[in-house]
């Protein structure tokens, strides 16, 4: 099952006059956090091992990984069991918690979330919020 896809955001990105790649920045940042916390699925452990290392070493961004290894789509199979459970709650849940934090931390002064640049600096700004949300989620999910 698809969790998110770049093409789902393409029309909005186009309306803002941004390059298509901006449709995947928010997905890629979350995916990079997933990889850095070893929550990615077996599929990527087997078939994307070198790209996983590149994300971990910050040689490529999560958005680049999304494009190169995931065909621009974020699927449940991209995650291990814990990663999927957290993602269903935090990223894909009905409260859209990830989007709220993403907008508040990275896009507050921008016209939209799609204007956020795909940089490791932006990842570093939001990663502590994701880590804290994951910690709280684990405490209540046990």
N, CA, C and O atoms as CSV, one atom per row, in Angstrom:
chain,resi,resn,atom,element,x,y,z
A,1,UNK,N,N,0.837,-1.183,0.000
A,1,UNK,CA,C,0.000,0.000,0.000
A,1,UNK,C,C,0.885,1.252,0.000
A,1,UNK,O,O,1.845,1.352,0.764
A,2,UNK,N,N,0.549,2.176,-0.851
A,2,UNK,CA,C,1.291,3.433,-0.921
A,2,UNK,C,C,0.939,4.310,0.280
A,2,UNK,O,O,-0.229,4.481,0.630
A,3,UNK,N,N,1.961,4.847,0.887
A,3,UNK,CA,C,1.793,5.785,1.999
A,3,UNK,C,C,1.785,7.207,1.448
A,3,UNK,O,O,0.973,8.038,1.853
A,4,UNK,N,N,2.697,7.473,0.522
A,4,UNK,CA,C,2.776,8.782,-0.116
A,4,UNK,C,C,3.534,8.609,-1.428
A,4,UNK,O,O,4.326,7.680,-1.586
A,5,UNK,N,N,3.282,9.505,-2.351
A,5,UNK,CA,C,3.912,9.439,-3.672
A,5,UNK,C,C,4.162,10.850,-4.169
A,5,UNK,O,O,3.361,11.754,-3.930
A,6,UNK,N,N,5.258,11.030,-4.849
A,6,UNK,CA,C,5.558,12.348,-5.389
A,6,UNK,C,C,4.480,12.814,-6.353
A,6,UNK,O,O,4.124,13.992,-6.351
A,7,UNK,N,N,3.960,11.923,-7.167
A,7,UNK,CA,C,2.968,12.337,-8.158
A,7,UNK,C,C,1.670,12.835,-7.517
A,7,UNK,O,O,0.916,13.577,-8.147
A,8,UNK,N,N,1.409,12.441,-6.292
A,8,UNK,CA,C,0.231,12.953,-5.594
A,8,UNK,C,C,0.350,14.451,-5.306
A,8,UNK,O,O,-0.661,15.125,-5.106
A,9,UNK,N,N,1.563,14.969,-5.284
A,9,UNK,CA,C,1.815,16.373,-4.944
A,9,UNK,C,C,2.222,17.206,-6.159
A,9,UNK,O,O,2.445,18.411,-6.041
A,10,UNK,N,N,2.318,16.570,-7.318
A,10,UNK,CA,C,2.852,17.221,-8.513
A,10,UNK,C,C,2.054,18.456,-8.933
A,10,UNK,O,O,2.637,19.483,-9.282
A,11,UNK,N,N,0.744,18.359,-8.902
A,11,UNK,CA,C,-0.091,19.481,-9.348
A,11,UNK,C,C,0.120,20.706,-8.462
A,11,UNK,O,O,0.227,21.826,-8.962
A,12,UNK,N,N,0.179,20.495,-7.157
A,12,UNK,CA,C,0.376,21.618,-6.236
A,12,UNK,C,C,1.752,22.242,-6.434
A,12,UNK,O,O,1.892,23.465,-6.436
A,13,UNK,N,N,2.763,21.398,-6.600
A,13,UNK,CA,C,4.117,21.894,-6.834
A,13,UNK,C,C,4.149,22.731,-8.116
A,13,UNK,O,O,4.772,23.792,-8.159
A,14,UNK,N,N,3.485,22.251,-9.136
A,14,UNK,CA,C,3.427,22.971,-10.408
A,14,UNK,C,C,2.720,24.315,-10.244
A,14,UNK,O,O,3.141,25.315,-10.824
A,15,UNK,N,N,1.647,24.336,-9.456
A,15,UNK,CA,C,0.927,25.590,-9.223
A,15,UNK,C,C,1.827,26.641,-8.569
A,15,UNK,O,O,1.668,27.837,-8.813
A,16,UNK,N,N,2.766,26.193,-7.741
A,16,UNK,CA,C,3.709,27.106,-7.105
A,16,UNK,C,C,4.886,27.448,-8.023
A,16,UNK,O,O,5.725,28.278,-7.671
A,17,UNK,N,N,4.950,26.822,-9.179
A,17,UNK,CA,C,6.042,27.084,-10.107
A,17,UNK,C,C,7.369,26.478,-9.669
A,17,UNK,O,O,8.436,26.953,-10.056
A,18,UNK,N,N,7.297,25.434,-8.865
A,18,UNK,CA,C,8.503,24.774,-8.354
A,18,UNK,C,C,8.855,23.565,-9.213
A,18,UNK,O,O,7.989,23.006,-9.887
A,19,UNK,N,N,10.112,23.163,-9.191
A,19,UNK,CA,C,10.490,21.938,-9.906
A,19,UNK,C,C,9.764,20.730,-9.320
A,19,UNK,O,O,9.468,20.687,-8.126
A,20,UNK,N,N,9.485,19.762,-10.167
A,20,UNK,CA,C,8.768,18.547,-9.754
A,20,UNK,C,C,9.398,17.886,-8.527
A,20,UNK,O,O,8.674,17.375,-7.672
A,21,UNK,N,N,10.712,17.886,-8.424
A,21,UNK,CA,C,11.400,17.217,-7.322
A,21,UNK,C,C,10.925,17.689,-5.950
A,21,UNK,O,O,10.982,16.937,-4.976
A,22,UNK,N,N,10.462,18.919,-5.877
A,22,UNK,CA,C,9.988,19.454,-4.594
A,22,UNK,C,C,8.782,18.679,-4.061
A,22,UNK,O,O,8.461,18.775,-2.877
A,23,UNK,N,N,8.125,17.927,-4.906
A,23,UNK,CA,C,6.993,17.102,-4.487
A,23,UNK,C,C,7.433,15.975,-3.560
A,23,UNK,O,O,6.599,15.372,-2.885
A,24,UNK,N,N,8.724,15.685,-3.518
A,24,UNK,CA,C,9.212,14.584,-2.696
A,24,UNK,C,C,10.066,14.979,-1.506
A,24,UNK,O,O,10.542,14.104,-0.782
A,25,UNK,N,N,10.275,16.259,-1.282
A,25,UNK,CA,C,11.174,16.669,-0.188
A,25,UNK,C,C,10.645,16.214,1.164
A,25,UNK,O,O,11.396,15.653,1.961
A,26,UNK,N,N,9.369,16.446,1.435
A,26,UNK,CA,C,8.823,16.060,2.745
A,26,UNK,C,C,8.858,14.547,2.929
A,26,UNK,O,O,9.082,14.066,4.040
A,27,UNK,N,N,8.641,13.797,1.864
A,27,UNK,CA,C,8.700,12.337,1.935
A,27,UNK,C,C,10.142,11.903,2.182
A,27,UNK,O,O,10.410,11.057,3.036
A,28,UNK,N,N,11.055,12.486,1.434
A,28,UNK,CA,C,12.461,12.128,1.541
A,28,UNK,C,C,13.063,12.414,2.898
A,28,UNK,O,O,13.859,11.621,3.402
A,29,UNK,N,N,12.700,13.524,3.494
A,29,UNK,CA,C,13.228,13.845,4.822
A,29,UNK,C,C,12.757,12.804,5.833
A,29,UNK,O,O,13.533,12.356,6.677
A,30,UNK,N,N,11.490,12.423,5.746
A,30,UNK,CA,C,10.989,11.385,6.651
A,30,UNK,C,C,11.681,10.052,6.371
A,30,UNK,O,O,12.051,9.338,7.302
A,31,UNK,N,N,11.852,9.723,5.124
A,31,UNK,CA,C,12.507,8.471,4.746
A,31,UNK,C,C,13.967,8.447,5.216
A,31,UNK,O,O,14.460,7.407,5.653
A,32,UNK,N,N,14.649,9.577,5.129
A,32,UNK,CA,C,16.027,9.645,5.638
A,32,UNK,C,C,16.043,9.383,7.140
A,32,UNK,O,O,16.930,8.690,7.638
A,33,UNK,N,N,15.070,9.930,7.864
A,33,UNK,CA,C,15.001,9.684,9.312
A,33,UNK,C,C,14.748,8.194,9.569
A,33,UNK,O,O,15.357,7.604,10.461
A,34,UNK,N,N,13.866,7.602,8.800
A,34,UNK,CA,C,13.590,6.161,8.910
A,34,UNK,C,C,14.888,5.369,8.735
A,34,UNK,O,O,15.181,4.473,9.526
A,35,UNK,N,N,15.646,5.694,7.721
A,35,UNK,CA,C,16.898,4.993,7.441
A,35,UNK,C,C,17.897,5.201,8.577
A,35,UNK,O,O,18.552,4.251,9.006
A,36,UNK,N,N,18.017,6.413,9.056
A,36,UNK,CA,C,18.961,6.715,10.138
A,36,UNK,C,C,18.578,6.034,11.450
A,36,UNK,O,O,19.411,5.905,12.347
A,37,UNK,N,N,17.347,5.606,11.564
A,37,UNK,CA,C,16.889,4.931,12.784
A,37,UNK,C,C,16.610,3.444,12.563
A,37,UNK,O,O,15.943,2.790,13.364
A,38,UNK,N,N,17.139,2.935,11.455
A,38,UNK,CA,C,17.102,1.508,11.146
A,38,UNK,C,C,15.673,0.958,11.141
A,38,UNK,O,O,15.414,-0.140,11.633
A,39,UNK,N,N,14.765,1.733,10.583
A,39,UNK,CA,C,13.358,1.335,10.511
A,39,UNK,C,C,12.933,0.996,9.081
A,39,UNK,O,O,11.746,0.808,8.815
A,40,UNK,N,N,13.888,0.918,8.172
A,40,UNK,CA,C,13.595,0.568,6.787
A,40,UNK,C,C,13.415,-0.940,6.653
A,40,UNK,O,O,13.872,-1.721,7.487
A,41,UNK,N,N,12.745,-1.312,5.594
A,41,UNK,CA,C,12.345,-2.700,5.407
A,41,UNK,C,C,13.407,-3.592,4.801
A,41,UNK,O,O,14.448,-3.137,4.328
A,42,UNK,N,N,13.110,-4.863,4.833
A,42,UNK,CA,C,14.011,-5.901,4.320
A,42,UNK,C,C,14.306,-5.691,2.837
A,42,UNK,O,O,15.420,-5.951,2.384
A,43,UNK,N,N,13.330,-5.230,2.094
A,43,UNK,CA,C,13.518,-4.962,0.671
A,43,UNK,C,C,14.755,-4.095,0.439
A,43,UNK,O,O,15.586,-4.397,-0.418
A,44,UNK,N,N,14.866,-3.023,1.207
A,44,UNK,CA,C,15.999,-2.104,1.034
A,44,UNK,C,C,17.289,-2.666,1.627
A,44,UNK,O,O,18.377,-2.361,1.138
A,45,UNK,N,N,17.182,-3.467,2.654
A,45,UNK,CA,C,18.384,-4.097,3.214
A,45,UNK,C,C,19.032,-5.007,2.170
A,45,UNK,O,O,20.255,-5.128,2.109
A,46,UNK,N,N,18.200,-5.638,1.359
A,46,UNK,CA,C,18.701,-6.575,0.357
A,46,UNK,C,C,19.026,-5.894,-0.973
A,46,UNK,O,O,20.065,-6.174,-1.572
A,47,UNK,N,N,18.158,-5.013,-1.433
A,47,UNK,CA,C,18.295,-4.475,-2.788
A,47,UNK,C,C,18.837,-3.054,-2.871
A,47,UNK,O,O,19.210,-2.606,-3.955
A,48,UNK,N,N,18.888,-2.348,-1.769
A,48,UNK,CA,C,19.329,-0.948,-1.794
A,48,UNK,C,C,20.426,-0.686,-0.774
A,48,UNK,O,O,20.579,0.441,-0.303
A,49,UNK,N,N,21.180,-1.703,-0.435
A,49,UNK,CA,C,22.167,-1.589,0.647
A,49,UNK,C,C,23.160,-0.452,0.423
A,49,UNK,O,O,23.455,0.301,1.351
A,50,UNK,N,N,23.674,-0.320,-0.792
A,50,UNK,CA,C,24.666,0.732,-1.029
A,50,UNK,C,C,24.025,2.118,-0.936
A,50,UNK,O,O,24.657,3.055,-0.448
A,51,UNK,N,N,22.793,2.257,-1.394
A,51,UNK,CA,C,22.096,3.545,-1.291
A,51,UNK,C,C,21.755,3.868,0.163
A,51,UNK,O,O,21.798,5.030,0.570
A,52,UNK,N,N,21.417,2.845,0.942
A,52,UNK,CA,C,21.163,3.051,2.385
A,52,UNK,C,C,22.408,3.634,3.039
A,52,UNK,O,O,22.316,4.590,3.809
A,53,UNK,N,N,23.567,3.066,2.738
A,53,UNK,CA,C,24.835,3.564,3.296
A,53,UNK,C,C,25.070,5.013,2.862
A,53,UNK,O,O,25.544,5.830,3.651
A,54,UNK,N,N,24.743,5.327,1.621
A,54,UNK,CA,C,24.928,6.701,1.139
A,54,UNK,C,C,24.044,7.685,1.897
A,54,UNK,O,O,24.468,8.804,2.187
A,55,UNK,N,N,22.822,7.278,2.220
A,55,UNK,CA,C,21.953,8.148,3.025
A,55,UNK,C,C,22.538,8.280,4.429
A,55,UNK,O,O,22.611,9.383,4.969
A,56,UNK,N,N,22.951,7.173,5.015
A,56,UNK,CA,C,23.512,7.205,6.365
A,56,UNK,C,C,24.762,8.073,6.436
A,56,UNK,O,O,25.019,8.710,7.457
A,57,UNK,N,N,25.531,8.100,5.366
A,57,UNK,CA,C,26.752,8.907,5.329
A,57,UNK,C,C,26.508,10.296,4.742
A,57,UNK,O,O,27.446,11.071,4.553
A,58,UNK,N,N,25.246,10.603,4.457
A,58,UNK,CA,C,24.830,11.900,3.933
A,58,UNK,C,C,25.452,12.221,2.577
A,58,UNK,O,O,25.713,13.382,2.264
A,59,UNK,N,N,25.683,11.207,1.795
A,59,UNK,CA,C,26.171,11.401,0.433
A,59,UNK,C,C,25.014,11.662,-0.529
A,59,UNK,O,O,25.192,12.314,-1.558
A,60,UNK,N,N,23.834,11.153,-0.192
A,60,UNK,CA,C,22.602,11.462,-0.924
A,60,UNK,C,C,21.528,11.768,0.109
A,60,UNK,O,O,21.616,11.329,1.255
A,61,UNK,N,N,20.520,12.516,-0.300
A,61,UNK,CA,C,19.424,12.849,0.605
A,61,UNK,C,C,18.345,11.780,0.538
A,61,UNK,O,O,18.366,10.905,-0.329
A,62,UNK,N,N,17.421,11.865,1.451
A,62,UNK,CA,C,16.278,10.953,1.424
A,62,UNK,C,C,15.447,11.121,0.168
A,62,UNK,O,O,14.908,10.144,-0.353
A,63,UNK,N,N,15.335,12.345,-0.324
A,63,UNK,CA,C,14.581,12.565,-1.564
A,63,UNK,C,C,15.274,11.892,-2.736
A,63,UNK,O,O,14.614,11.330,-3.610
A,64,UNK,N,N,16.591,11.944,-2.761
A,64,UNK,CA,C,17.334,11.251,-3.815
A,64,UNK,C,C,17.103,9.737,-3.708
A,64,UNK,O,O,16.925,9.059,-4.720
A,65,UNK,N,N,17.107,9.219,-2.485
A,65,UNK,CA,C,16.841,7.800,-2.272
A,65,UNK,C,C,15.436,7.451,-2.761
A,65,UNK,O,O,15.240,6.436,-3.430
A,66,UNK,N,N,14.476,8.282,-2.429
A,66,UNK,CA,C,13.091,8.075,-2.857
A,66,UNK,C,C,13.009,7.976,-4.378
A,66,UNK,O,O,12.317,7.107,-4.909
A,67,UNK,N,N,13.693,8.840,-5.061
A,67,UNK,CA,C,13.664,8.826,-6.529
A,67,UNK,C,C,14.429,7.642,-7.104
A,67,UNK,O,O,13.942,6.981,-8.021
A,68,UNK,N,N,15.608,7.369,-6.585
A,68,UNK,CA,C,16.476,6.341,-7.153
A,68,UNK,C,C,16.058,4.925,-6.788
A,68,UNK,O,O,16.147,4.021,-7.619
A,69,UNK,N,N,15.606,4.721,-5.562
A,69,UNK,CA,C,15.367,3.369,-5.056
A,69,UNK,C,C,13.899,3.021,-4.851
A,69,UNK,O,O,13.559,1.848,-4.692
A,70,UNK,N,N,13.031,4.017,-4.853
A,70,UNK,CA,C,11.617,3.780,-4.530
A,70,UNK,C,C,10.663,4.198,-5.651
A,70,UNK,O,O,9.447,4.201,-5.462
A,71,UNK,N,N,11.206,4.546,-6.804
A,71,UNK,CA,C,10.373,4.954,-7.926
A,71,UNK,C,C,9.438,6.105,-7.536
A,71,UNK,O,O,8.303,6.187,-8.004
A,72,UNK,N,N,9.943,6.992,-6.667
A,72,UNK,CA,C,9.210,8.183,-6.218
A,72,UNK,C,C,7.987,7.869,-5.367
A,72,UNK,O,O,7.110,8.714,-5.189
A,73,UNK,N,N,7.933,6.633,-4.837
A,73,UNK,CA,C,6.775,6.212,-4.034
A,73,UNK,C,C,7.235,5.671,-2.684
A,73,UNK,O,O,8.223,4.941,-2.602
A,74,UNK,N,N,6.519,6.031,-1.643
A,74,UNK,CA,C,6.794,5.579,-0.282
A,74,UNK,C,C,5.740,4.526,0.057
A,74,UNK,O,O,4.566,4.848,0.242
A,75,UNK,N,N,6.170,3.269,0.138
A,75,UNK,CA,C,5.287,2.120,0.343
A,75,UNK,C,C,5.476,1.525,1.722
A,75,UNK,O,O,6.496,1.753,2.373
A,76,UNK,N,N,4.497,0.767,2.163
A,76,UNK,CA,C,4.629,0.067,3.437
A,76,UNK,C,C,5.807,-0.900,3.418
A,76,UNK,O,O,6.423,-1.130,4.459
A,77,UNK,N,N,6.135,-1.472,2.261
A,77,UNK,CA,C,7.261,-2.408,2.184
A,77,UNK,C,C,8.619,-1.715,2.325
A,77,UNK,O,O,9.643,-2.386,2.458
A,78,UNK,N,N,8.635,-0.382,2.299
A,78,UNK,CA,C,9.876,0.358,2.525
A,78,UNK,C,C,10.262,0.352,4.009
A,78,UNK,O,O,11.340,0.819,4.376
A,79,UNK,N,N,9.383,-0.173,4.848
A,79,UNK,CA,C,9.535,-0.088,6.299
A,79,UNK,C,C,9.562,-1.471,6.945
A,79,UNK,O,O,8.990,-2.430,6.425
A,80,UNK,N,N,10.240,-1.552,8.089
A,80,UNK,CA,C,10.112,-2.770,8.889
A,80,UNK,C,C,8.844,-2.649,9.731
A,80,UNK,O,O,8.129,-1.652,9.627
A,81,UNK,N,N,8.562,-3.632,10.548
A,81,UNK,CA,C,7.306,-3.652,11.304
A,81,UNK,C,C,7.150,-2.423,12.205
A,81,UNK,O,O,6.092,-1.794,12.222
A,82,UNK,N,N,8.193,-2.088,12.945
A,82,UNK,CA,C,8.131,-0.919,13.829
A,82,UNK,C,C,8.040,0.378,13.046
A,82,UNK,O,O,7.313,1.293,13.432
A,83,UNK,N,N,8.778,0.456,11.948
A,83,UNK,CA,C,8.732,1.649,11.111
A,83,UNK,C,C,7.357,1.859,10.506
A,83,UNK,O,O,6.873,2.988,10.420
A,84,UNK,N,N,6.730,0.769,10.087
A,84,UNK,CA,C,5.388,0.871,9.511
A,84,UNK,C,C,4.370,1.314,10.560
A,84,UNK,O,O,3.540,2.183,10.295
A,85,UNK,N,N,4.434,0.723,11.741
A,85,UNK,CA,C,3.484,1.087,12.797
A,85,UNK,C,C,3.621,2.567,13.169
A,85,UNK,O,O,2.619,3.266,13.322
A,86,UNK,N,N,4.849,3.037,13.313
A,86,UNK,CA,C,5.069,4.451,13.638
A,86,UNK,C,C,4.602,5.339,12.495
A,86,UNK,O,O,3.956,6.361,12.730
A,87,UNK,N,N,4.917,4.968,11.275
A,87,UNK,CA,C,4.538,5.763,10.109
A,87,UNK,C,C,3.021,5.844,9.973
A,87,UNK,O,O,2.485,6.903,9.647
A,88,UNK,N,N,2.331,4.744,10.218
A,88,UNK,CA,C,0.869,4.764,10.145
A,88,UNK,C,C,0.279,5.712,11.182
A,88,UNK,O,O,-0.752,6.341,10.942
A,89,UNK,N,N,0.927,5.811,12.320
A,89,UNK,CA,C,0.450,6.715,13.360
A,89,UNK,C,C,0.858,8.164,13.064
A,89,UNK,O,O,0.019,9.064,13.072
A,90,UNK,N,N,2.128,8.375,12.807
A,90,UNK,CA,C,2.687,9.731,12.780
A,90,UNK,C,C,2.615,10.396,11.407
A,90,UNK,O,O,2.291,11.580,11.313
A,91,UNK,N,N,2.906,9.670,10.369
A,91,UNK,CA,C,2.953,10.244,9.020
A,91,UNK,C,C,1.595,10.147,8.324
A,91,UNK,O,O,1.110,11.123,7.753
A,92,UNK,N,N,0.997,8.975,8.379
A,92,UNK,CA,C,-0.227,8.719,7.624
A,92,UNK,C,C,-1.488,8.731,8.488
A,92,UNK,O,O,-2.582,8.482,7.981
A,93,UNK,N,N,-1.354,9.011,9.756
A,93,UNK,CA,C,-2.515,9.009,10.636
A,93,UNK,C,C,-3.467,10.152,10.352
A,93,UNK,O,O,-3.118,11.115,9.670
A,94,UNK,N,N,-4.653,10.036,10.876
A,94,UNK,CA,C,-5.696,11.025,10.582
A,94,UNK,C,C,-5.382,12.424,11.110
A,94,UNK,O,O,-5.973,13.399,10.646
A,95,UNK,N,N,-4.461,12.542,12.074
A,95,UNK,CA,C,-4.118,13.859,12.613
A,95,UNK,C,C,-2.999,14.550,11.836
A,95,UNK,O,O,-2.686,15.710,12.103
A,96,UNK,N,N,-2.394,13.846,10.878
A,96,UNK,CA,C,-1.322,14.416,10.059
A,96,UNK,C,C,-0.228,15.072,10.908
A,96,UNK,O,O,0.204,16.190,10.627
A,97,UNK,N,N,0.205,14.373,11.930
A,97,UNK,CA,C,1.180,14.928,12.862
A,97,UNK,C,C,2.486,15.326,12.175
A,97,UNK,O,O,3.032,16.394,12.452
A,98,UNK,N,N,2.980,14.485,11.294
A,98,UNK,CA,C,4.238,14.806,10.604
A,98,UNK,C,C,4.110,16.104,9.820
A,98,UNK,O,O,4.979,16.972,9.905
A,99,UNK,N,N,3.039,16.238,9.064
A,99,UNK,CA,C,2.872,17.436,8.261
A,99,UNK,C,C,2.805,18.692,9.134
A,99,UNK,O,O,3.343,19.735,8.764
A,100,UNK,N,N,2.160,18.594,10.269
A,100,UNK,CA,C,2.063,19.743,11.172
A,100,UNK,C,C,3.429,20.146,11.690
A,100,UNK,O,O,3.764,21.330,11.706
A,101,UNK,N,N,4.219,19.172,12.113
A,101,UNK,CA,C,5.561,19.466,12.620
A,101,UNK,C,C,6.450,19.950,11.478
A,101,UNK,O,O,7.207,20.906,11.645
A,102,UNK,N,N,6.365,19.307,10.337
A,102,UNK,CA,C,7.153,19.692,9.163
A,102,UNK,C,C,6.897,21.158,8.809
A,102,UNK,O,O,7.827,21.935,8.593
A,103,UNK,N,N,5.627,21.510,8.756
A,103,UNK,CA,C,5.285,22.890,8.421
A,103,UNK,C,C,5.770,23.859,9.500
A,103,UNK,O,O,6.331,24.909,9.185
A,104,UNK,N,N,5.558,23.515,10.752
A,104,UNK,CA,C,5.946,24.399,11.849
A,104,UNK,C,C,7.457,24.586,11.930
A,104,UNK,O,O,7.931,25.696,12.176
A,105,UNK,N,N,8.207,23.527,11.730
A,105,UNK,CA,C,9.667,23.588,11.883
A,105,UNK,C,C,10.347,24.102,10.618
A,105,UNK,O,O,11.287,24.892,10.705
A,106,UNK,N,N,9.890,23.670,9.449
A,106,UNK,CA,C,10.635,23.958,8.224
A,106,UNK,C,C,9.970,24.951,7.275
A,106,UNK,O,O,10.656,25.577,6.467
A,107,UNK,N,N,8.669,25.104,7.355
A,107,UNK,CA,C,7.984,25.900,6.327
A,107,UNK,C,C,7.213,27.091,6.865
A,107,UNK,O,O,6.473,27.730,6.117
A,108,UNK,N,N,7.367,27.399,8.124
A,108,UNK,CA,C,6.566,28.463,8.733
A,108,UNK,C,C,6.693,29.799,7.985
A,108,UNK,O,O,5.702,30.509,7.814
A,109,UNK,N,N,7.884,30.133,7.550
A,109,UNK,CA,C,8.105,31.412,6.879
A,109,UNK,C,C,8.071,31.286,5.354
A,109,UNK,O,O,8.414,32.231,4.643
A,110,UNK,N,N,7.664,30.134,4.860
A,110,UNK,CA,C,7.638,29.891,3.420
A,110,UNK,C,C,6.203,29.872,2.895
A,110,UNK,O,O,5.266,29.701,3.675
A,111,UNK,N,N,6.021,30.042,1.608
A,111,UNK,CA,C,4.660,29.999,1.053
A,111,UNK,C,C,3.971,28.642,1.203
A,111,UNK,O,O,2.744,28.575,1.269
A,112,UNK,N,N,4.761,27.552,1.256
A,112,UNK,CA,C,4.177,26.222,1.393
A,112,UNK,C,C,5.240,25.240,1.867
A,112,UNK,O,O,6.426,25.566,1.917
A,113,UNK,N,N,4.799,24.036,2.212
A,113,UNK,CA,C,5.750,22.988,2.591
A,113,UNK,C,C,6.606,22.577,1.391
A,113,UNK,O,O,7.691,22.024,1.570
A,114,UNK,N,N,6.145,22.833,0.202
A,114,UNK,CA,C,6.867,22.437,-1.002
A,114,UNK,C,C,8.059,23.345,-1.304
A,114,UNK,O,O,8.884,23.030,-2.162
A,115,UNK,N,N,8.143,24.451,-0.610
A,115,UNK,CA,C,9.268,25.377,-0.786
A,115,UNK,C,C,10.475,24.998,0.073
A,115,UNK,O,O,11.534,25.612,-0.051
A,116,UNK,N,N,10.331,24.012,0.927
A,116,UNK,CA,C,11.447,23.568,1.772
A,116,UNK,C,C,12.516,22.952,0.869
A,116,UNK,O,O,12.218,22.142,-0.009
A,117,UNK,N,N,13.752,23.349,1.104
A,117,UNK,CA,C,14.867,22.824,0.322
A,117,UNK,C,C,15.273,21.442,0.832
A,117,UNK,O,O,15.172,21.145,2.023
A,118,UNK,N,N,15.724,20.623,-0.080
A,118,UNK,CA,C,16.160,19.257,0.225
A,118,UNK,C,C,17.617,19.286,0.684
A,118,UNK,O,O,18.534,19.018,-0.091
A,119,UNK,N,N,17.808,19.618,1.961
A,119,UNK,CA,C,19.161,19.731,2.503
A,119,UNK,C,C,19.280,18.948,3.807
A,119,UNK,O,O,18.292,18.678,4.490
A,120,UNK,N,N,20.511,18.596,4.126
A,120,UNK,CA,C,20.761,17.941,5.403
A,120,UNK,C,C,20.571,18.923,6.556
A,120,UNK,O,O,20.280,18.499,7.674
A,121,UNK,N,N,20.726,20.209,6.314
A,121,UNK,CA,C,20.467,21.203,7.356
A,121,UNK,C,C,18.998,21.180,7.763
A,121,UNK,O,O,18.680,21.251,8.950
A,122,UNK,N,N,18.106,21.081,6.787
A,122,UNK,CA,C,16.680,20.983,7.103
A,122,UNK,C,C,16.362,19.670,7.806
A,122,UNK,O,O,15.568,19.640,8.746
A,123,UNK,N,N,16.975,18.598,7.354
A,123,UNK,CA,C,16.819,17.316,8.056
A,123,UNK,C,C,17.214,17.471,9.522
A,123,UNK,O,O,16.502,17.010,10.414
A,124,UNK,N,N,18.350,18.120,9.764
A,124,UNK,CA,C,18.835,18.290,11.141
A,124,UNK,C,C,17.891,19.126,11.995
A,124,UNK,O,O,17.848,18.952,13.213
A,125,UNK,N,N,17.145,20.018,11.386
A,125,UNK,CA,C,16.181,20.818,12.137
A,125,UNK,C,C,14.974,19.996,12.584
A,125,UNK,O,O,14.466,20.184,13.690
A,126,UNK,N,N,14.521,19.095,11.735
A,126,UNK,CA,C,13.300,18.346,12.063
A,126,UNK,C,C,13.576,17.002,12.731
A,126,UNK,O,O,12.725,16.496,13.462
A,127,UNK,N,N,14.737,16.422,12.499
A,127,UNK,CA,C,15.041,15.087,13.033
A,127,UNK,C,C,14.820,14.964,14.543
A,127,UNK,O,O,14.260,13.958,14.980
A,128,UNK,N,N,15.232,15.936,15.358
A,128,UNK,CA,C,14.982,15.788,16.803
A,128,UNK,C,C,13.493,15.702,17.147
A,128,UNK,O,O,13.117,15.023,18.103
A,129,UNK,N,N,12.657,16.377,16.383
A,129,UNK,CA,C,11.210,16.319,16.610
A,129,UNK,C,C,10.670,14.926,16.276
A,129,UNK,O,O,9.810,14.400,16.984
A,130,UNK,N,N,11.177,14.342,15.203
A,130,UNK,CA,C,10.757,12.996,14.826
A,130,UNK,C,C,11.232,11.984,15.861
A,130,UNK,O,O,10.496,11.072,16.236
A,131,UNK,N,N,12.456,12.153,16.314
A,131,UNK,CA,C,13.008,11.242,17.320
A,131,UNK,C,C,12.209,11.316,18.614
A,131,UNK,O,O,11.932,10.288,19.231
A,132,UNK,N,N,11.845,12.494,19.020
A,132,UNK,CA,C,11.046,12.661,20.239
A,132,UNK,C,C,9.647,12.077,20.060
A,132,UNK,O,O,9.123,11.431,20.967
A,133,UNK,N,N,9.047,12.298,18.905
A,133,UNK,CA,C,7.725,11.726,18.636
A,133,UNK,C,C,7.794,10.206,18.646
A,133,UNK,O,O,6.885,9.550,19.155
A,134,UNK,N,N,8.849,9.644,18.096
A,134,UNK,CA,C,9.027,8.191,18.076
A,134,UNK,C,C,9.196,7.655,19.502
A,134,UNK,O,O,8.631,6.621,19.860
A,135,UNK,N,N,9.981,8.374,20.305
A,135,UNK,CA,C,10.172,7.956,21.699
A,135,UNK,C,C,8.846,7.949,22.455
A,135,UNK,O,O,8.536,6.985,23.154
A,136,UNK,N,N,8.070,9.007,22.320
A,136,UNK,CA,C,6.760,9.085,22.986
A,136,UNK,C,C,5.811,8.007,22.475
A,136,UNK,O,O,5.085,7.391,23.255
A,137,UNK,N,N,5.820,7.783,21.168
A,137,UNK,CA,C,4.963,6.764,20.576
A,137,UNK,C,C,5.317,5.384,21.114
A,137,UNK,O,O,4.430,4.598,21.445
A,138,UNK,N,N,6.600,5.092,21.200
A,138,UNK,CA,C,7.025,3.782,21.715
A,138,UNK,C,C,6.581,3.594,23.162
A,138,UNK,O,O,6.190,2.491,23.545
A,139,UNK,N,N,6.636,4.641,23.963
A,139,UNK,CA,C,6.216,4.553,25.363
A,139,UNK,C,C,4.730,4.226,25.475
A,139,UNK,O,O,4.322,3.493,26.376
A,140,UNK,N,N,3.931,4.759,24.576
A,140,UNK,CA,C,2.483,4.538,24.673
A,140,UNK,C,C,2.023,3.311,23.880
A,140,UNK,O,O,0.886,2.864,24.032
A,141,UNK,N,N,2.899,2.772,23.041
A,141,UNK,CA,C,2.536,1.641,22.194
A,141,UNK,C,C,2.938,0.297,22.763
A,141,UNK,O,O,2.612,-0.742,22.190
A,142,UNK,N,N,3.624,0.305,23.857
A,142,UNK,CA,C,4.118,-0.954,24.432
A,142,UNK,C,C,3.032,-1.676,25.180
A,142,UNK,O,O,3.270,-2.752,25.729
